[in-house]
Amino acid sequence: MNAMGVPGELLPVVILLELGGGLAIILGWKTRWISIALALFTVIAAALFHHDFADHMQLIQFQKNMAIVGGLILLAVYGAGAYSLDRQQR
């Protein structure tokens, strides 16, 4: 992160967001909100770290991130499944 100009102090926040957010989605807890947060994070990460489209691998990584964003947006729109914690609270 430091090599790309992003402060290393943000690393614990990134780890918490990625691991905590992933676990929350697996459990189906606050799925819509967490999906939106992870989608925004992924777009920002793609823009910061994979912006050199002249490098073929960077282009592929950027496209991979955009595919992940698409899946997260689907989760945000449709929500969690029938066995999720979100559905159990209703």
C-alpha positions, 0 to 999 in steps of 0.5 A, a space after each residue: 500500500 505504501 508503494 502505491 501512495 496509500 498510508 500503511 495505517 489503513 491496512 487494519 481497516 482494510 483487513 477488517 473490512 475484507 474479512 469482517 465483510 466477507 464473513 458477514 456476507 457468508 452469514 447473511 448479516 446486513 448483506 445489503 449494506 456490507 455489499 455496498 461498502 465492499 463494492 465501493 471499496 473494490 472500485 476504489 482499490 481497482 482505481 488505485 492499484 490497477 489503473 495502468 491499462 498498458 500492462 495487460 495483467 493490470 487490465 485483467 486485475 481491473 476487470 476482475 475487480 469490476 466483476 466482483 463489484 457486479 456480484 456485490 451489487 447483485 447482493 445489494 439489490 436482491 439481498 441475502 437468501 432464505 437461510 440468512 441472518 437477515 431473513 431470520 430477524 423478520 
